[in-house]
């Protein structure tokens, strides 16, 4: 594929906020930079209000420059799916990319994809975050199967997801690691980042970043920093992200463990323009997940050359090598506490940061495009 081949991405984008939108906008920009005619069809309604766990689905930041984004898709209206499907069918893109992350979206995405493919030209490739979600719901497997049957091929961003896909379908599927999120600006001095965030310049900070959901293990990290080995360090935990689950258990745990003086809580959505401040202010990014496939937080940390502590669950180990850019530990408070203590006591920040600056070269958007396009070419050969 080259020249003015047409690519349309179906999924989240501005005016919606969050990591899904950032990913989709970034990959379409990469296609544009490579000379493709590329655009996005995003949601006029992504989730009904009663299903959305946060405060708002929408960004108050300006639309990204230079991207064509059509706000047309209603996730719960079958008449809309038919309308959009016929519209995209008529446009005859060479490739329809669908970022799939939740079975709830399968009826919408699957119906549109089936209609588009009736033009006998368009191939549908799905980039899959999860085919089996972290938080299970009735009907997940049925909906996921409907989506799998709609696409021509898949790109999984962790090998765990690739294996999960094989339980649903024998259609072509390839692995490509989640690319680096390099769209959050350049790194700058730690002292300046602390000043901009109103943080104590003489305190060291660990960062827990992103939506707070139960599977992300913030409770494990809170228990870890309550241990004496971490309390003895001149370090605080900076929690930056909006609650997407009930905050009461976390609030109660903080009270129970008497952690108020060990925490800085910024439990609201962090807009894209502010992300760099949080990563640049910290020494270390901690992801104490209880389950995972891949994580965009890891790829933001890499962009800013930040050391990491991750847990050995799901696909996270595919991205962080133990004792190279950080530590890979069991999802247990004591193990997390040991890693935090080792990081600070052994003064690992500079070494791990240098290594991260090299390791991140593995995770490029060009690799993602090459993987998608090779799948597309293979599909053309087999059709």
C-alpha positions as CSV (number, residue, x, y, z in Angstrom):
1,X,0.0,0.0,0.0
2,X,1.3,3.4,-0.9
3,X,0.4,6.8,-2.3
4,X,-3.2,7.9,-1.9
5,X,-4.7,4.7,-0.6
6,X,-7.7,5.5,1.6
7,X,-7.8,4.6,5.3
8,X,-10.8,5.2,7.6
9,X,-10.6,4.5,11.3
10,X,-13.8,3.8,13.2
11,X,-13.5,4.6,16.9
12,X,-13.0,7.2,19.6
13,X,-11.5,10.6,18.8
14,X,-12.0,14.2,19.6
15,X,-14.3,15.6,21.1
16,X,-14.1,12.4,23.2
17,X,-11.2,12.3,25.6
18,X,-8.8,9.6,26.9
19,X,-6.3,7.1,25.8
20,X,-8.4,5.5,23.1
21,X,-8.9,8.9,21.4
22,X,-5.2,9.7,21.7
23,X,-4.2,6.3,20.1
24,X,-6.6,6.7,17.2
25,X,-5.7,10.2,16.5
26,X,-2.0,9.4,16.6
27,X,-2.2,6.4,14.2
28,X,-4.3,8.3,11.7
29,X,-1.7,11.1,11.8
30,X,1.0,8.5,11.1
31,X,-1.0,7.3,8.1
32,X,-1.3,10.9,6.9
33,X,2.5,11.4,7.4
34,X,3.1,8.4,5.2
35,X,1.0,9.8,2.4
36,X,-2.3,8.1,2.9
37,X,-5.8,9.7,2.6
38,X,-6.8,9.0,6.2
39,X,-9.7,10.1,8.4
40,X,-11.7,9.1,11.5
41,X,-15.3,8.4,12.1
42,X,-16.0,8.8,15.8
43,X,-19.0,8.7,18.1
44,X,-21.7,11.3,18.6
45,X,-22.7,8.9,21.4
46,X,-20.0,6.5,22.7
47,X,-21.6,5.4,26.0
48,X,-25.1,6.1,27.4
49,X,-24.6,8.3,30.4
50,X,-25.7,5.6,32.9
51,X,-23.0,3.3,31.6
52,X,-20.1,5.8,31.8
53,X,-18.2,5.6,35.1
54,X,-16.5,9.0,34.9
55,X,-17.6,12.6,35.1
56,X,-17.7,13.4,31.4
57,X,-16.8,11.6,28.2
58,X,-15.8,14.9,26.4
59,X,-12.6,16.9,26.2
60,X,-12.6,20.6,26.7
61,X,-9.3,20.9,24.8
62,X,-9.1,22.1,21.1
63,X,-9.5,19.6,18.3
64,X,-6.2,18.2,17.0
65,X,-4.8,20.1,14.1
66,X,-4.9,18.6,10.6
67,X,-7.1,15.6,11.3
68,X,-10.4,15.0,9.5
69,X,-12.8,13.7,12.2
70,X,-16.5,13.1,11.4
71,X,-18.7,12.8,14.6
72,X,-21.4,10.5,13.3
73,X,-21.6,7.1,15.2
74,X,-24.2,6.3,17.8
75,X,-23.2,3.2,19.7
76,X,-26.7,2.2,20.7
77,X,-28.8,3.2,17.7
78,X,-29.1,0.4,15.0
79,X,-30.6,2.8,12.5
80,X,-27.5,4.9,12.8
81,X,-25.2,1.9,12.3
82,X,-27.0,1.1,9.1
83,X,-26.7,4.8,7.9
84,X,-23.0,5.0,8.8
85,X,-22.4,1.5,7.3
86,X,-23.8,2.5,3.9
87,X,-22.0,5.8,4.0
88,X,-18.6,4.1,4.5
89,X,-19.5,1.4,2.0
90,X,-20.0,4.2,-0.6
91,X,-16.6,5.8,0.3
92,X,-14.8,2.5,-0.5
93,X,-11.8,2.9,1.7
94,X,-9.1,0.4,1.0
95,X,-8.8,-0.2,4.7
96,X,-11.3,0.2,7.6
97,X,-9.4,0.1,11.0
98,X,-11.4,-0.5,14.1
99,X,-9.9,-0.2,17.6
100,X,-11.8,-2.8,19.6
101,X,-11.6,-2.7,23.4
102,X,-15.0,-3.6,24.8
103,X,-17.7,-6.2,23.8
104,X,-20.4,-3.6,24.3
105,X,-19.2,-2.0,21.1
106,X,-19.4,-5.2,19.0
107,X,-23.0,-4.8,17.7
108,X,-22.3,-1.3,16.5
109,X,-18.9,-2.0,15.0
110,X,-19.9,-5.4,13.7
111,X,-23.0,-4.2,11.8
112,X,-21.1,-1.2,10.3
113,X,-18.2,-3.5,9.2
114,X,-20.5,-6.0,7.6
115,X,-22.2,-3.3,5.6
116,X,-19.0,-1.7,4.5
117,X,-17.6,-5.0,3.2
118,X,-20.5,-5.4,0.9
119,X,-18.7,-3.1,-1.5
120,X,-16.4,-6.0,-2.3
121,X,-13.3,-3.7,-1.9
122,X,-12.8,-2.7,1.7
123,X,-10.8,-4.9,4.2
124,X,-11.5,-4.6,7.9
125,X,-8.6,-4.8,10.3
126,X,-9.2,-4.6,14.0
127,X,-6.6,-3.4,16.5
128,X,-7.5,-5.3,19.6
129,X,-6.8,-4.0,23.2
130,X,-8.8,-6.8,24.8
131,X,-11.1,-9.4,23.3
132,X,-12.0,-10.7,26.8
133,X,-12.4,-7.6,29.1
134,X,-10.8,-7.2,32.6
135,X,-14.3,-6.6,34.1
136,X,-16.6,-9.4,32.9
137,X,-20.2,-8.9,32.0
138,X,-23.0,-11.1,30.8
139,X,-22.9,-11.5,27.0
140,X,-19.2,-10.6,26.6
141,X,-18.2,-13.7,24.7
142,X,-21.3,-13.6,22.5
143,X,-20.7,-10.0,21.5
144,X,-16.9,-10.5,21.1
145,X,-17.7,-13.5,18.7
146,X,-20.0,-11.2,16.7
147,X,-17.2,-8.7,16.2
148,X,-14.5,-11.3,15.4
149,X,-16.8,-12.7,12.7
150,X,-17.1,-9.2,11.2
151,X,-13.4,-8.4,10.7
152,X,-10.9,-9.8,8.1
153,X,-7.9,-9.8,10.4
154,X,-6.5,-8.6,13.7
155,X,-3.5,-6.9,15.2
156,X,-3.1,-7.7,18.9
157,X,-1.0,-5.4,21.1
158,X,0.0,-8.2,23.5
159,X,0.7,-11.9,23.0
160,X,-1.9,-12.7,25.6
161,X,-4.6,-11.1,23.5
162,X,-3.2,-12.8,20.4
163,X,-3.7,-16.1,22.2
164,X,-7.2,-15.1,23.4
165,X,-8.1,-14.3,19.8
166,X,-7.1,-17.8,18.7
167,X,-9.9,-19.1,20.9
168,X,-12.5,-17.2,18.9
169,X,-11.2,-17.4,15.3
170,X,-8.5,-18.8,13.0
171,X,-8.5,-15.6,10.9
172,X,-5.2,-13.9,10.3
173,X,-3.9,-12.2,13.4
174,X,-0.5,-10.6,14.1
175,X,1.2,-9.2,17.2
176,X,2.6,-5.6,17.3
177,X,3.5,-4.0,20.6
178,X,1.7,-0.8,21.6
179,X,3.6,2.1,20.2
180,X,5.1,4.9,22.3
181,X,2.7,7.7,23.1
182,X,5.0,10.5,21.7
183,X,2.2,13.1,21.4
184,X,2.3,14.5,24.9
185,X,5.2,17.0,24.3
186,X,8.8,16.9,25.2
187,X,10.3,16.1,28.6
188,X,11.5,19.0,30.8
189,X,13.2,19.5,34.1
190,X,11.8,17.7,37.1
191,X,12.0,20.8,39.3
192,X,10.0,22.8,36.9
193,X,7.3,20.1,36.6
194,X,7.0,20.1,40.4
195,X,6.7,23.8,40.5
196,X,3.9,23.8,37.9
197,X,2.0,21.1,39.8
198,X,2.5,22.9,43.2
199,X,4.5,20.0,44.6
200,X,7.2,20.2,47.3
201,X,10.5,20.6,45.4
202,X,12.4,18.7,48.1
203,X,10.3,15.6,48.0
204,X,10.7,12.7,45.6
205,X,7.5,11.3,43.9
206,X,6.3,8.0,42.5
207,X,3.4,8.2,40.0
208,X,0.3,6.2,39.7
209,X,-1.4,7.5,36.6
210,X,-4.6,6.9,34.8
211,X,-8.2,5.9,35.4
212,X,-8.6,4.3,38.8
213,X,-10.3,0.9,38.3
214,X,-10.2,-2.1,40.6
215,X,-8.1,-4.2,38.4
216,X,-5.3,-1.6,38.3
217,X,-4.4,-2.4,41.9
218,X,-4.1,1.0,43.5
219,X,-5.1,-0.7,46.8
220,X,-1.9,-2.9,46.5
221,X,0.2,0.2,46.1
222,X,-1.4,1.9,49.0
223,X,-0.6,-1.1,51.2
224,X,3.0,-1.1,49.8
225,X,3.7,2.5,50.7
226,X,2.3,1.8,54.2
227,X,5.2,-0.6,54.9
228,X,8.0,0.6,57.1
229,X,10.6,0.2,54.4
230,X,8.8,2.7,52.2
231,X,7.7,5.0,55.0
232,X,11.4,5.4,55.8
233,X,12.1,6.9,52.3
234,X,11.7,10.6,51.5
235,X,9.1,9.8,48.9
236,X,5.4,10.3,48.3
237,X,2.9,8.7,46.0
238,X,1.3,11.0,43.4
239,X,-2.0,9.6,42.3
240,X,-3.2,11.3,39.1
241,X,-6.4,10.0,37.5
242,X,-10.2,9.9,37.8
243,X,-12.0,7.3,39.8
244,X,-13.8,4.9,37.4
245,X,-14.8,2.7,40.3
246,X,-16.2,3.4,43.8
247,X,-13.7,5.7,45.6
248,X,-14.9,4.7,49.1
249,X,-12.7,1.6,49.5
250,X,-9.7,3.6,48.6
251,X,-10.6,6.5,50.9
252,X,-11.3,4.0,53.7
253,X,-7.9,2.3,53.1
254,X,-6.1,5.6,53.1
255,X,-7.7,6.4,56.5
256,X,-7.1,3.0,57.9
257,X,-3.4,3.0,56.9
258,X,-2.9,6.7,57.9
259,X,-1.4,7.6,54.5
260,X,-2.5,11.2,54.1
261,X,1.0,12.5,54.6
262,X,2.4,10.0,52.1
263,X,0.0,10.9,49.2
264,X,-0.8,13.7,46.8
265,X,-4.2,12.9,45.3
266,X,-5.1,14.5,42.0
267,X,-8.1,12.3,41.4
268,X,-9.6,14.0,38.4
269,X,-9.2,13.5,34.7
270,X,-5.8,14.7,33.5
271,X,-6.1,16.5,30.2
272,X,-3.6,15.7,27.4
273,X,-1.9,19.1,27.8
274,X,-1.1,18.4,31.5
275,X,0.2,14.8,31.1
276,X,3.8,15.8,30.7
277,X,3.9,17.6,34.0
278,X,3.0,14.5,36.0
279,X,5.5,12.3,34.3
280,X,8.3,14.8,34.4
281,X,7.7,15.5,38.1
282,X,8.2,11.8,39.1
283,X,11.2,9.5,39.6
284,X,9.3,6.3,39.0
285,X,6.0,5.1,37.5
286,X,4.3,2.3,39.3
287,X,1.6,0.0,37.7
288,X,0.5,-2.5,40.4
289,X,-2.1,-4.1,38.1
290,X,-4.0,-7.2,39.1
291,X,-4.7,-8.1,35.5
292,X,-3.6,-6.5,32.2
293,X,-2.9,-7.1,28.6
294,X,-1.0,-4.0,27.6
295,X,-1.0,-0.4,29.0
296,X,-0.8,3.0,27.4
297,X,0.7,4.3,30.7
298,X,3.8,2.1,30.1
299,X,4.2,3.7,26.7
300,X,3.8,7.3,28.1
301,X,6.5,6.4,30.7
302,X,8.8,5.2,28.0
303,X,8.3,8.5,26.0
304,X,9.5,10.4,29.1
305,X,12.3,7.9,29.8
306,X,10.8,7.0,33.2
307,X,11.7,3.9,35.2
308,X,8.8,1.6,36.0
309,X,7.6,-0.9,38.5
310,X,5.1,-3.3,36.9
311,X,3.4,-6.5,38.0
312,X,3.9,-9.8,36.2
313,X,0.3,-10.1,35.0
314,X,-1.1,-10.5,31.5
315,X,1.1,-8.9,28.9
316,X,2.9,-6.2,30.8
317,X,6.1,-8.2,31.0
318,X,6.4,-8.0,27.2
319,X,7.2,-4.3,27.5
320,X,9.4,-4.0,30.6
321,X,12.5,-6.1,31.2
322,X,13.2,-6.7,34.9
323,X,16.2,-4.8,36.2
324,X,16.7,-3.0,32.9
325,X,14.2,-0.2,32.8
326,X,12.6,-1.1,36.1
327,X,11.3,-4.0,38.2
328,X,8.8,-6.8,37.4
329,X,7.2,-8.1,40.6
330,X,4.3,-10.2,41.9
331,X,1.1,-8.3,42.4
332,X,1.6,-8.3,46.2
333,X,2.1,-5.3,48.5
334,X,5.3,-6.7,50.0
335,X,6.8,-7.3,46.6
336,X,5.9,-3.8,45.4
337,X,7.4,-2.3,48.5
338,X,10.6,-4.3,48.1
339,X,11.0,-2.9,44.5
340,X,10.3,0.7,45.6
341,X,12.9,0.3,48.3
342,X,15.5,-1.2,46.0
343,X,14.9,1.6,43.4
344,X,15.6,4.3,45.9
345,X,18.2,2.6,48.1
346,X,20.3,1.5,45.1
347,X,19.9,4.8,43.3
348,X,18.6,3.2,40.1
349,X,16.9,6.2,38.5
350,X,19.7,7.4,36.1
351,X,20.5,3.9,35.0
352,X,17.0,2.8,34.3
353,X,16.2,6.1,32.6
354,X,19.1,5.7,30.2
355,X,18.0,2.2,29.4
356,X,14.4,3.3,28.8
357,X,15.6,5.8,26.2
358,X,17.0,2.9,24.2
359,X,14.3,0.3,24.9
360,X,11.6,2.6,23.6
361,X,13.0,2.5,20.1
362,X,11.3,-0.9,19.8
363,X,7.9,0.6,20.0
364,X,7.2,2.7,16.9
365,X,4.1,3.8,15.0
366,X,5.9,2.7,11.8
367,X,6.0,-0.8,13.1
368,X,2.2,-0.7,13.8
369,X,1.5,0.5,10.2
370,X,3.8,-2.1,8.7
371,X,2.0,-4.8,10.7
372,X,-1.5,-3.6,9.7
373,X,-0.4,-3.2,6.1
374,X,1.2,-6.6,5.9
375,X,-2.0,-8.1,7.2
376,X,-3.9,-6.1,4.6
377,X,-1.7,-7.3,1.8
378,X,-2.0,-10.9,3.0
379,X,-5.8,-10.4,3.0
380,X,-5.7,-9.2,-0.6
381,X,-3.6,-12.2,-1.6
382,X,-6.1,-14.6,-0.1
383,X,-9.2,-12.8,-1.5
